[in-house]
Amino acid sequence: MYLIPIAWLYVVILVAAAEDSIVAAVLTFVFWGLAPLALFLWLFGTPARRRRRLEREALDRNDRAETGADQ
């Protein structure tokens, strides 16, 4: 999954390096690199976050059921 973000950052760094000024390079890196990359990772990480949340909730339910049965 991380191959796409690494390749995208590589391309954006090369484009930013070709800019005429430092300000343009930084803005290119931020708005063409970091912002879209953050959105991409957030969107494609949603299923994993959902799975972890459901697993955590299942463990909490099991813990409550076990402690309630012991009393």
Secondary structure as GFF3:
##gff-version 3
##sequence-region A 1 71
A	DSSP	alpha_helix	3	17	.	.	.	ID=ss1
A	DSSP	alpha_helix	22	28	.	.	.	ID=ss2
A	DSSP	pi_helix	29	34	.	.	.	ID=ss3
A	DSSP	alpha_helix	35	70	.	.	.	ID=ss4
###
